[in-house]
Amino acid sequence: MITRWQSIEYITSQNFDRRAFDLLNCITVVPGAIGAFKKEAILAAGGFTSDTLAEDCDLTMRLHRIGYHVRNCGEAISYTEAPETMRQFMKQRFRWSFGIMQSFWKNRDALFNPRYKNYGMVAMPNILIFQMILPFLAPLADIILILSLIAAGLDIIPASVAHIVLYYAIFTFVDVAGAALAFAFEKEDYKKLVWLIPQRLIYRQLMYYILFKSFRKALEGESQGWGALKRTGNVKPARP
């Protein structure tokens, strides 16, 4: 289940975003699992650093700062192991979230800075808004939805349960339609979309927890280790 959910996330989020950011030259992470750098580019950017938990993100950001182009290759294939337990999954995502926050803070002077073109005007604001601010507000929207359903059921407010359910159904339809478009770009099996609804309901709550934990650790000023994930060797060859 976790692997299926992560597959949906990569198709509808990371891969889809990178296609757009590739056109704007503002990809912020060349992923360690499937990425390549020119040696001279790494040396020009100052090499890999050890002051963040997302060294690939930090390096990519520094490459943008000195004028390099970061490209996306949609045909590249990488065989990787996804976390197979909830504990390992949470551990991995905390490192990603905390590391991106560190990289963002380290390069914060690029935010809304036209000197860095789309990296400063699009990519950095995207991290701030969609990976930091909105995820904090999203739980509030969920709470309002639940309270509205309760209030409507008790006739405390005039809105009916049917209206609330209708609006939520429209929101879900738009979400599924966007995911289907991402699946079309990746030429993926649409049957996997049946896992989208439970993925959105449960996955999102997990992301809230990870984000809150990352902010708390950052505010406390605690240093965090990279952390090794358990390897099981359960990866099976992909179909041609």
trRosetta pair geometry for C-beta under 8 A, 3 or more apart (Angstrom, degrees):
i j d omega theta_ij theta_ji phi_ij phi_ji
1 4 5.7 -54 -149 34 31 111
1 5 6.4 28 154 -17 65 106
1 195 7.8 -176 -147 -146 71 127
2 5 5.7 -56 -150 37 32 111
2 6 6.3 30 154 -18 66 106
2 82 7.0 -174 121 131 95 117
2 83 6.5 -73 142 95 141 81
2 84 6.5 153 64 -143 131 31
2 85 7.5 -161 1 -84 163 3
2 86 6.8 -159 -82 -79 137 59
2 89 5.5 -122 -160 -68 136 146
3 6 5.8 -56 -147 37 31 109
3 7 6.4 37 152 -25 64 104
3 82 5.0 135 -115 72 79 138
3 84 7.0 -2 -50 -107 104 70
4 7 5.6 -53 -152 31 31 115
4 8 6.7 31 152 -17 64 102
4 192 6.9 -163 -161 -152 97 98
4 195 5.0 -77 144 176 125 173
4 199 7.6 -124 114 -78 89 122
5 8 5.8 -52 -153 35 34 111
5 9 6.4 37 149 -21 65 105
5 195 6.6 -127 -79 150 63 121
5 199 4.4 167 -127 -122 93 107
5 202 7.8 -77 -113 78 151 108
5 203 5.5 178 -175 -76 130 126
6 9 5.3 -50 -148 35 37 116
6 10 6.4 37 154 -20 67 102
6 82 4.9 166 73 -151 159 144
6 83 7.9 136 -57 44 152 80
6 89 7.8 -138 -64 -129 123 115
7 10 5.9 -54 -150 34 30 108
7 11 6.4 25 154 -16 64 108
7 82 8.0 -88 -50 -49 75 162
7 192 6.8 -84 108 -168 124 144
8 11 5.8 -60 -147 39 31 109
8 12 5.8 1 167 5 70 116
8 179 7.2 -1 -168 -154 100 126
8 192 6.4 -171 -80 147 93 111
8 193 7.8 123 -120 -106 117 44
8 195 6.1 -148 -45 93 142 107
8 196 6.0 179 -156 -97 147 71
8 199 5.4 10 69 -179 150 177
9 12 6.6 -69 -133 50 21 91
9 13 5.2 -24 -177 23 64 125
9 14 7.0 51 137 -4 76 99
9 199 7.5 -150 -51 175 85 131
9 203 7.1 -167 -72 -167 119 153
10 13 6.8 -61 -105 54 14 85
10 14 5.0 -35 -139 44 57 118
10 15 5.7 59 157 -18 70 104
11 15 5.7 -24 -130 39 30 130
11 16 7.1 52 149 -34 44 100
11 179 7.6 67 106 -162 106 80
11 182 5.3 123 145 134 80 113
11 183 6.0 37 161 -87 135 63
11 186 5.2 -101 -140 16 97 162
11 188 5.6 -20 -128 -22 145 162
11 192 8.0 92 18 102 160 141
12 15 7.9 48 3 50 14 93
12 16 5.8 -9 -171 -9 28 138
12 178 7.1 86 -156 120 106 89
12 179 4.6 -26 -107 -123 133 80
12 182 4.4 140 -110 68 56 162
12 183 7.6 -12 -73 -45 85 75
12 196 7.9 88 -38 -123 158 111
13 16 6.2 -37 -101 38 3 105
13 17 6.2 -1 168 -14 51 114
14 17 6.0 -62 -146 36 21 108
14 18 6.3 17 161 -19 61 111
15 18 5.9 -58 -147 35 29 111
15 19 6.8 36 155 -26 62 100
15 74 7.3 89 -164 -124 104 87
15 182 7.0 117 82 -170 101 106
15 185 7.6 173 130 102 111 120
15 186 6.0 53 123 -80 153 123
16 19 6.0 -50 -160 22 31 113
16 20 7.4 20 150 -7 61 103
16 181 8.0 82 -127 101 128 90
16 182 4.3 -54 -77 -118 129 113
16 185 6.8 120 -106 54 78 148
17 20 6.0 -65 -162 40 38 105
17 21 5.9 24 152 -11 75 114
18 21 5.5 -57 -133 47 36 107
18 22 5.8 50 159 -35 67 100
18 27 5.7 40 -136 -113 84 115
18 72 4.5 140 153 -110 107 144
19 22 5.9 -46 -150 22 24 116
19 23 7.4 24 151 -16 55 100
19 72 6.4 -130 -88 96 41 157
19 74 6.9 36 -92 -76 98 123
19 185 6.6 -63 -55 177 167 150
20 23 6.0 -55 -164 29 37 109
20 24 6.8 12 149 0 68 110
21 24 5.6 -66 -146 51 40 102
21 25 7.8 -118 163 46 64 3
21 26 4.9 -104 -158 74 91 74
21 27 4.5 122 122 -75 123 62
21 28 7.5 -78 -170 -9 155 73
21 72 7.4 102 78 -38 84 132
21 122 7.7 175 -118 120 82 123
21 123 6.5 76 -136 -92 119 103
22 25 7.4 25 -172 -76 31 42
22 27 6.2 25 -76 -47 60 117
22 70 7.9 -112 -115 106 64 71
22 71 6.1 58 -145 -153 102 51
22 72 3.8 -89 -79 16 133 114
24 118 4.2 -162 164 179 103 161
24 122 5.7 -44 153 69 152 162
24 123 7.8 174 107 -48 124 94
25 64 7.8 148 148 -122 87 98
25 69 5.4 -68 -133 -135 121 79
25 70 6.6 124 -158 42 68 71
25 117 7.3 8 85 110 111 133
25 118 5.9 116 70 53 73 128
25 119 7.4 -57 119 -48 76 90
26 64 7.0 60 -127 -123 57 142
26 70 7.9 80 -114 54 3 115
26 117 7.7 -143 -77 108 105 89
26 118 4.1 -112 -50 121 127 101
26 119 4.6 -175 -126 -83 89 53
26 122 5.1 113 78 77 174 112
26 123 3.7 -158 164 -42 111 119
27 30 7.0 79 124 -66 122 68
27 60 6.7 -81 113 -177 82 134
27 70 4.5 -128 58 113 107 122
27 71 7.7 -159 12 -49 142 2
27 72 6.2 152 -72 -58 148 98
27 123 7.5 -134 -59 -110 4 138
28 57 6.1 21 144 -150 87 88
28 60 5.8 119 174 108 35 127
28 61 6.1 20 -153 -74 81 86
28 64 7.8 -38 -108 -21 60 145
28 103 7.9 132 169 123 110 136
28 119 7.5 130 -87 -143 82 87
28 123 5.0 155 -56 180 109 126
28 124 7.9 135 -96 -71 133 54
28 127 6.7 48 -39 -57 178 124
29 54 7.2 -62 -113 176 117 119
29 56 5.8 64 -159 116 83 101
29 57 4.5 -30 -99 -95 94 79
29 60 5.5 -177 -108 25 24 158
29 100 7.8 -52 -65 -101 129 102
30 35 3.8 120 158 -152 90 140
30 36 7.6 -107 176 41 131 31
30 37 6.6 124 101 -66 160 92
30 56 5.7 -124 73 -180 67 103
30 59 7.4 -65 41 89 109 105
30 60 4.9 162 0 -85 86 119
30 70 6.3 -129 -60 -153 106 116
31 34 5.6 21 84 49 110 71
31 35 5.1 164 65 -35 49 116
31 56 6.3 77 -133 136 22 157
32 35 6.2 -52 -93 30 18 117
32 55 7.9 58 -71 70 125 90
32 56 4.7 -134 -51 -55 86 145
33 78 5.4 123 143 142 90 152
33 80 4.7 8 -163 -90 135 143
34 76 5.7 143 174 130 118 125
34 77 7.8 -121 -129 131 136 14
34 78 3.5 -120 -81 -34 116 147
34 80 7.5 -95 -37 -40 101 125
35 56 6.6 118 47 -154 159 129
37 41 5.6 -130 -179 76 92 117
37 42 5.1 86 133 -55 136 104
37 59 7.3 -46 -92 143 153 135
37 63 7.9 -136 -134 -80 112 146
38 41 4.1 87 67 0 94 109
38 42 7.1 -166 88 -9 50 81
39 42 5.8 -54 -154 33 34 110
39 43 6.4 28 153 -14 67 107
40 43 5.7 -55 -146 41 35 111
40 44 6.1 37 154 -23 67 107
41 44 5.6 -54 -145 36 30 112
41 45 6.3 21 157 -13 64 109
41 63 5.9 29 173 -124 111 115
41 68 5.5 78 -141 -113 118 153
42 45 6.0 -64 -149 41 27 104
42 47 5.8 52 159 -107 90 47
42 48 7.2 -17 -162 -35 113 73
42 59 6.9 -10 -124 -161 79 128
43 46 7.9 70 -178 -53 29 12
43 47 6.5 21 -106 -62 42 80
44 66 6.0 -169 139 119 108 157
44 68 7.7 134 84 -53 133 123
45 59 6.0 97 116 -157 147 73
45 62 4.2 113 -167 116 110 113
45 63 5.1 -48 -81 -74 142 65
45 65 7.8 109 -130 54 93 99
45 66 6.1 -152 -94 18 73 136
45 68 7.6 -56 -62 -3 115 139
46 49 7.2 16 117 -56 109 104
46 62 6.4 -79 35 165 108 154
47 59 7.9 -67 146 -112 24 112
48 55 5.0 39 -161 175 100 128
48 59 6.0 -38 -102 -69 63 129
49 52 6.7 58 94 17 106 89
49 55 6.2 -173 61 -130 60 94
49 58 5.8 -82 47 120 113 145
49 59 7.5 174 12 -66 85 80
50 55 7.1 -11 -93 -90 40 124
51 58 7.8 139 68 -128 81 166
51 102 7.4 -166 129 169 73 127
51 106 7.2 124 105 -99 116 140
52 55 6.1 157 74 -74 91 52
52 57 7.2 -98 125 68 144 101
52 58 4.8 147 39 -49 144 136
52 99 5.3 97 160 -152 94 76
52 102 3.9 168 -127 110 96 129
52 103 5.2 74 -155 -62 163 76
52 106 6.5 -86 -62 -18 127 146
53 95 5.0 -131 158 -166 133 80
53 96 7.8 -118 116 -75 109 19
53 98 5.4 34 41 95 142 100
53 99 3.4 -112 82 -80 81 100
53 102 6.3 111 20 21 78 143
53 224 6.0 -30 -59 91 138 112
53 226 5.9 169 -138 -107 86 63
54 57 3.8 6 140 25 117 121
54 58 6.1 134 97 -20 75 86
54 95 7.7 145 -64 149 79 76
54 96 6.5 76 -88 -141 116 47
54 98 8.0 168 -24 88 102 58
54 99 2.7 127 -27 144 92 119
54 100 5.4 50 -8 -60 166 52
54 102 6.7 157 27 58 96 105
54 103 5.2 -72 77 -28 115 128
55 58 5.6 -52 -142 39 35 113
55 59 6.2 37 158 -20 67 106
55 99 7.8 -67 -18 -161 47 128
56 59 5.9 -53 -146 37 29 110
56 60 6.3 31 155 -20 63 107
57 60 5.8 -56 -148 36 29 112
57 61 6.4 29 155 -18 64 106
57 99 6.3 129 31 135 133 103
57 100 5.7 -106 -174 -103 174 68
57 103 4.4 -107 114 -38 112 174
58 61 5.8 -55 -150 35 30 111
58 62 6.5 25 154 -16 64 107
58 99 8.0 -98 -30 176 100 92
58 102 7.6 -38 -71 108 116 96
58 103 4.4 -136 -76 -115 73 105
58 106 6.4 8 -125 71 107 150
58 107 7.6 170 -136 -28 67 118
59 62 5.8 -58 -148 38 32 108
59 63 6.4 38 151 -25 65 103
60 63 5.6 -51 -152 29 33 115
60 64 6.9 35 150 -19 63 100
60 70 6.0 59 -156 -109 98 154
61 64 5.8 -51 -157 31 36 112
61 65 6.7 39 147 -24 65 104
61 103 5.8 153 -2 174 146 109
61 106 7.8 122 89 86 149 104
61 107 4.7 -119 155 -34 140 168
61 110 7.3 -170 -174 27 105 159
61 119 7.4 140 -141 -174 65 125
62 65 5.3 -47 -150 29 40 119
62 66 6.8 19 158 -4 67 103
62 107 7.4 -138 -68 -89 64 128
63 66 6.5 -69 -152 44 31 94
63 68 4.1 -57 175 53 93 131
63 70 6.2 104 101 -63 131 109
64 67 7.8 68 -177 -54 31 13
64 68 6.7 -86 -77 57 30 78
64 70 6.8 -48 -70 -10 89 122
64 110 7.7 78 102 -155 118 156
64 116 6.2 61 140 -168 104 109
64 119 3.9 133 171 -103 143 162
64 123 7.7 -107 -122 50 171 153
65 107 7.1 -132 -60 -140 129 119
65 110 6.5 -102 -93 -85 98 133
65 116 6.2 -37 -108 -114 58 119
65 119 7.5 -127 -63 110 53 154
73 76 4.3 74 102 -24 113 111
74 185 7.8 -96 -146 157 144 96
74 186 7.7 -139 -167 -108 109 66
77 238 7.6 -126 -165 42 129 152
79 235 6.0 113 177 158 100 147
79 238 7.4 -145 -98 -14 94 107
80 235 7.5 177 96 -101 20 145
81 84 7.8 -52 177 -33 96 100
81 229 7.7 -179 100 114 112 126
81 231 5.8 116 55 -132 168 78
81 232 6.9 157 -155 37 137 79
81 233 7.9 -41 -92 -65 137 23
81 234 7.3 99 -131 50 106 78
81 235 5.5 -107 -87 -49 77 115
82 89 8.0 23 162 -99 86 92
83 88 3.7 -173 -152 113 111 103
83 89 4.0 178 95 -73 138 61
83 91 7.4 159 -114 52 149 92
83 92 5.2 -149 -39 -2 135 138
83 229 6.1 -103 -91 -153 91 132
84 88 6.6 25 43 54 53 141
84 232 6.0 -20 11 4 148 148
84 234 6.7 60 -77 42 151 144
85 88 4.7 88 58 11 86 102
85 89 6.8 -150 92 -8 42 89
85 230 7.9 20 20 52 118 128
86 89 5.4 -55 -145 38 33 116
86 90 6.2 32 158 -19 67 105
87 90 6.0 -55 -148 36 27 107
87 91 6.4 30 152 -21 62 109
88 91 5.5 -54 -148 36 32 116
88 92 6.4 33 155 -19 66 105
88 229 5.5 88 -163 -147 109 96
88 230 5.9 -95 -99 32 136 96
89 92 5.9 -57 -151 35 29 109
89 93 6.3 17 158 -10 65 111
89 206 7.8 -8 122 174 119 149
90 93 6.0 -59 -141 43 29 105
90 94 6.1 35 158 -24 65 106
90 206 6.9 -118 -95 -168 91 109
90 209 7.7 -34 -135 100 115 120
90 210 6.5 -158 -150 -85 75 106
91 94 6.0 -53 -148 31 25 111
91 95 6.8 24 154 -17 59 105
91 227 5.7 -139 172 151 111 148
91 229 6.9 160 94 -96 122 86
92 95 5.9 -60 -158 34 31 109
92 96 6.5 28 150 -17 67 106
92 227 7.9 -146 -84 101 47 123
92 229 5.9 20 -74 -82 107 132
93 96 5.4 -49 -146 37 39 113
93 97 6.0 37 157 -18 69 106
93 206 7.5 68 72 140 163 107
93 207 7.3 -103 170 -107 143 67
93 210 4.9 -47 119 -131 111 161
94 97 5.8 -56 -143 40 30 108
94 98 5.9 24 161 -13 66 112
94 210 5.3 -136 -82 -148 67 96
94 213 6.1 -47 -122 98 112 129
94 214 6.3 -177 -153 -71 70 92
94 224 8.0 -135 137 -167 105 149
95 98 6.0 -58 -139 43 25 106
95 99 5.8 26 161 -20 63 115
95 224 7.3 -172 -111 137 71 128
95 226 6.6 64 -142 -161 135 47
95 227 5.8 -138 -69 45 134 120
96 99 5.8 -62 -143 39 23 110
96 100 6.3 21 160 -18 63 107
97 100 6.1 -56 -148 34 26 107
97 101 6.6 28 153 -18 61 106
97 131 7.9 -171 -133 178 80 106
97 210 5.2 144 -5 144 156 106
97 211 5.9 -132 -160 -93 145 56
97 214 4.3 -114 121 -62 113 155
98 101 5.7 -55 -153 35 32 114
98 102 6.5 33 150 -20 65 105
98 214 4.5 -153 -76 -135 73 101
98 217 6.3 -25 -114 79 126 134
98 218 7.0 -177 -138 -59 84 98
98 224 5.7 0 140 49 159 162
99 102 5.5 -52 -149 35 34 113
99 103 6.3 31 154 -17 66 105
100 103 5.6 -53 -145 39 34 110
100 104 6.1 38 153 -22 66 105
100 127 6.7 -152 166 -150 113 122
100 131 6.6 -66 125 151 143 151
101 104 5.6 -53 -145 36 29 113
101 105 6.3 25 157 -16 64 107
101 132 7.4 114 -103 -93 93 115
101 214 5.8 153 -10 157 146 121
101 215 7.6 -170 -116 -84 159 58
101 218 5.8 -84 132 -79 145 148
102 105 5.9 -58 -147 39 28 107
102 106 6.1 30 154 -22 64 110
102 218 7.8 -157 -69 -111 74 111
103 106 5.6 -53 -143 36 30 114
103 107 6.3 -3 164 10 65 110
104 107 6.6 -80 -147 54 23 86
104 108 6.4 58 150 -78 63 79
104 124 7.1 136 -139 -145 88 82
104 127 5.3 -160 -100 129 128 143
104 128 7.2 152 -165 -70 138 74
104 132 7.8 -150 107 -46 172 138
105 108 5.4 -8 -149 -42 34 117
107 110 5.0 -11 160 12 94 120
107 124 7.4 -126 112 -106 105 122
108 111 5.5 -22 -169 -7 58 118
108 124 7.9 136 -131 -163 41 130
109 113 6.5 35 146 -44 62 150
110 113 5.1 -107 -156 36 37 125
110 115 7.9 -110 -131 71 70 95
110 116 4.7 3 -152 10 102 163
110 119 6.4 -41 169 122 133 99
110 120 4.4 -124 171 -102 80 95
110 124 5.5 175 104 -59 95 154
111 120 6.5 -171 -110 -159 8 77
111 124 4.5 -142 -101 139 66 136
111 125 6.7 115 -154 -64 85 66
111 128 6.7 69 -132 -41 128 140
112 120 6.4 -81 36 158 7 91
112 121 6.5 68 -126 -107 40 59
112 124 7.3 -114 -23 88 51 122
112 125 6.5 76 -63 -63 80 110
113 116 5.2 56 90 14 101 102
113 120 4.0 -84 60 -168 74 149
113 121 7.6 -123 61 -56 36 72
114 117 7.1 42 -173 -82 53 33
114 120 6.6 -139 -70 87 14 130
114 121 6.1 38 -99 -60 59 122
115 120 6.6 53 59 4 63 162
116 119 4.6 -79 151 74 106 104
116 120 3.3 108 67 -27 108 115
116 121 7.5 173 82 -13 79 75
116 124 7.9 59 92 -13 138 130
117 120 6.6 105 51 28 30 93
117 121 6.7 -82 155 15 28 110
118 121 5.8 -70 -122 57 32 94
118 122 4.4 -14 -169 22 78 123
118 123 6.5 77 138 -15 75 94
119 122 7.3 -26 -71 51 9 82
119 123 5.0 -30 -144 34 46 128
119 124 6.7 58 153 -23 60 97
120 123 7.6 3 -33 49 15 88
120 124 5.6 -6 -139 15 38 132
121 124 7.7 51 -9 41 12 98
121 125 6.9 -12 174 0 31 122
122 125 6.5 -72 -149 44 16 103
122 126 6.2 20 157 -26 59 113
123 126 5.5 -56 -149 31 28 117
123 127 6.8 28 155 -18 63 100
124 127 5.8 -49 -153 31 35 110
124 128 6.5 33 151 -17 65 106
125 128 5.4 -55 -146 39 37 114
125 129 5.8 23 162 -11 73 111
126 129 6.3 -60 -136 44 25 100
126 130 5.5 -21 -177 23 65 118
126 131 7.6 54 134 -5 65 100
127 130 7.2 -65 -112 55 14 80
127 131 4.9 -36 -158 36 56 126
127 132 6.8 46 146 -11 65 107
128 131 7.4 19 -21 51 7 83
128 132 5.5 -48 -156 41 38 126
128 133 6.3 31 150 -13 67 109
129 132 7.3 23 -14 51 6 82
129 133 5.3 -41 -136 42 40 120
129 134 6.0 43 161 -19 65 107
130 133 7.8 -8 -39 50 19 82
130 134 5.5 -9 -118 32 41 131
130 135 7.7 71 169 -29 40 90
131 135 6.7 2 -167 -9 27 127
131 211 8.0 -170 172 -113 63 120
132 135 6.8 -76 -152 35 6 105
132 136 7.1 1 156 -17 50 110
132 211 7.6 170 -122 -158 45 119
133 136 6.0 -68 -166 31 30 110
133 137 6.8 13 151 -10 68 109
134 137 5.5 -61 -147 41 41 107
134 138 6.2 57 153 -42 71 97
135 138 5.5 -35 -142 12 36 122
135 207 6.5 -102 -143 132 129 108
135 208 6.5 -172 175 -101 96 62
135 211 5.0 163 124 -63 139 175
136 139 7.5 -53 -177 21 32 100
136 211 7.1 -134 -68 130 71 135
137 140 5.3 -55 -168 33 55 119
137 141 6.7 56 140 -23 77 99
138 141 5.5 -51 -153 30 41 113
138 142 6.7 40 151 -18 68 101
138 204 6.9 -115 145 -180 141 118
138 208 6.9 -132 81 -87 111 108
139 142 5.5 -52 -152 35 40 114
139 143 6.3 41 151 -21 69 103
139 208 5.4 91 -62 -133 115 145
140 143 5.6 -53 -149 36 33 112
140 144 6.3 35 152 -21 66 104
141 144 5.7 -52 -147 35 32 112
141 145 6.5 38 152 -24 63 103
142 145 5.6 -51 -152 31 32 115
142 146 6.6 29 153 -15 64 104
143 146 5.9 -56 -151 37 33 109
143 147 6.2 28 154 -14 67 110
144 147 5.8 -57 -143 43 30 109
144 148 6.0 36 155 -25 65 108
145 148 5.8 -56 -148 33 26 113
145 149 6.6 26 154 -19 61 104
145 164 7.1 139 -153 -175 73 116
145 168 6.8 87 -146 -86 128 124
146 149 5.8 -54 -153 33 31 111
146 150 6.5 27 151 -15 65 106
147 150 5.6 -55 -148 39 34 111
147 151 6.0 32 155 -18 68 109
148 151 5.7 -55 -140 41 29 109
148 152 6.0 29 158 -20 65 108
148 157 7.1 -58 -142 54 69 144
148 159 6.6 -25 -171 84 104 137
148 164 5.3 163 123 -112 119 142
149 152 5.9 -54 -142 37 26 109
149 153 6.3 27 156 -20 61 109
149 161 6.0 61 -143 -124 73 91
149 164 5.8 -158 -82 108 73 157
150 153 5.8 -59 -151 36 28 112
150 154 6.4 9 157 -4 64 111
150 156 8.0 9 117 20 72 129
151 154 6.0 -67 -145 47 29 99
151 156 4.1 -85 -158 61 83 116
151 157 4.6 38 139 8 121 105
151 159 7.8 51 98 57 104 98
152 155 7.5 30 -174 -79 33 32
152 156 7.6 -76 -56 43 23 77
152 157 6.1 -49 -78 66 62 92
152 159 5.2 -70 -97 96 114 78
152 160 5.7 113 -170 -158 121 19
152 161 4.7 158 114 -62 129 64
152 163 7.8 -154 -130 48 151 97
152 164 6.0 -152 -7 -11 160 134
153 161 5.8 50 -70 -65 76 123
159 163 5.3 -109 -169 68 88 135
159 164 6.2 88 145 -49 119 96
160 163 4.9 104 60 1 79 98
160 164 7.3 -147 98 -1 46 85
161 164 5.7 -58 -153 39 38 110
161 165 6.0 36 152 -19 71 108
162 165 5.8 -57 -145 40 29 110
162 166 6.2 35 153 -26 64 106
163 166 5.5 -53 -148 32 30 115
163 167 6.5 27 156 -17 65 103
164 167 6.0 -54 -150 35 31 108
164 168 6.4 27 153 -15 64 109
165 168 5.7 -58 -147 41 31 110
165 169 6.1 36 152 -25 66 106
166 169 5.6 -55 -149 33 29 113
166 170 6.6 31 152 -20 64 102
167 170 5.7 -50 -151 32 34 112
167 171 6.5 36 150 -19 64 104
168 171 5.5 -50 -149 36 35 115
168 172 6.3 36 151 -20 65 105
169 172 5.6 -53 -147 37 32 112
169 173 6.3 37 152 -24 65 103
170 173 5.6 -51 -148 32 31 113
170 174 6.5 31 154 -17 64 103
171 174 6.0 -56 -153 35 30 109
171 175 6.4 32 149 -21 63 108
172 175 5.4 -54 -149 36 33 116
172 176 6.3 32 154 -17 67 105
172 197 7.0 27 -156 -110 123 98
172 200 8.0 169 -125 73 87 161
173 176 5.8 -55 -147 38 30 108
173 177 6.2 32 153 -22 65 107
174 177 5.6 -53 -145 36 30 114
174 178 6.4 32 155 -18 64 104
175 178 6.0 -56 -153 35 28 109
175 179 6.4 26 150 -17 63 108
175 196 7.5 166 128 156 104 125
175 200 6.7 48 157 -99 151 156
176 179 5.5 -55 -147 38 33 113
176 180 6.2 38 152 -24 66 103
176 193 6.5 83 -153 -176 94 121
176 196 6.1 128 -108 99 82 154
176 197 7.9 -11 -78 -63 111 84
177 180 5.6 -50 -147 32 31 114
177 181 6.7 36 151 -21 62 100
178 181 5.7 -50 -154 30 34 113
178 182 6.7 34 149 -17 64 102
179 182 5.6 -53 -153 36 36 113
179 183 6.4 40 147 -21 67 103
179 193 6.2 136 116 -125 124 102
179 196 5.5 113 124 -123 174 145
180 183 5.4 -50 -148 35 35 115
180 184 6.5 42 149 -25 64 100
180 190 6.7 29 -131 -129 89 106
180 193 6.4 13 -83 -99 80 149
181 184 5.5 -49 -152 29 34 115
181 185 6.8 36 150 -19 63 100
182 185 5.8 -51 -154 32 35 112
182 186 6.5 16 154 -3 66 110
183 186 6.0 -67 -146 49 31 101
183 187 8.0 -173 162 1 58 3
183 188 4.4 -96 -152 60 80 106
183 189 7.8 -82 -166 68 120 24
183 190 5.8 111 137 -95 152 67
183 192 7.4 173 -117 61 130 109
183 193 6.7 -65 -46 -63 157 108
184 187 7.4 26 -173 -74 31 42
188 192 6.3 -55 152 32 115 136
189 192 5.4 99 86 -15 88 100
190 193 5.4 -20 -177 -3 64 120
191 194 6.4 -23 176 -2 56 109
192 195 6.0 -45 180 26 61 110
192 196 7.9 87 129 -45 67 86
193 196 5.0 -15 -167 -18 60 123
194 197 7.8 -43 179 16 41 98
195 198 6.2 -62 -163 51 57 101
195 199 5.5 64 142 -32 81 114
196 199 5.5 -65 -148 39 27 116
196 200 6.2 27 159 -22 68 105
197 200 5.9 -53 -148 32 29 108
197 201 6.5 22 157 -15 63 109
198 201 5.7 -58 -143 40 35 110
198 202 5.9 7 169 3 72 113
199 202 6.8 -70 -137 49 21 90
199 203 4.9 12 176 -12 64 130
200 203 6.4 -42 -103 44 15 106
200 204 5.9 20 179 -25 53 117
201 204 6.8 -68 -158 27 9 108
201 205 7.5 2 152 -12 49 108
202 205 6.0 -60 -160 33 35 109
202 206 6.7 32 149 -17 68 106
203 206 5.7 -60 -156 36 35 112
203 207 6.4 33 150 -20 69 105
204 207 5.6 -53 -150 34 34 112
204 208 6.7 43 150 -25 64 98
205 208 5.6 -45 -154 26 36 116
205 209 6.8 35 150 -17 63 102
206 209 5.8 -54 -155 34 35 111
206 210 6.4 32 150 -17 67 107
207 210 5.6 -53 -145 39 35 111
207 211 6.1 36 156 -20 67 106
208 211 5.9 -60 -150 37 27 109
208 212 6.3 23 156 -15 65 108
209 212 6.0 -58 -148 38 28 109
209 213 6.2 28 155 -18 64 110
210 213 5.7 -57 -147 38 29 112
210 214 6.3 32 154 -23 65 106
211 214 5.6 -53 -148 33 31 113
211 215 6.5 28 156 -16 65 104
212 215 5.9 -55 -149 37 31 109
212 216 6.3 31 154 -20 65 107
213 216 5.7 -55 -146 36 30 112
213 217 6.3 28 157 -16 65 107
214 217 5.9 -57 -148 38 28 108
214 218 6.2 29 153 -20 64 109
215 218 5.6 -56 -146 37 31 112
215 219 6.2 29 157 -17 67 107
216 219 5.9 -56 -146 38 29 108
216 220 6.3 24 156 -14 64 110
217 220 5.8 -59 -145 41 30 109
217 222 5.0 -78 -162 53 81 112
217 224 6.3 43 164 -60 143 124
218 221 7.5 34 174 -71 32 35
224 227 8.0 -37 162 -24 91 110
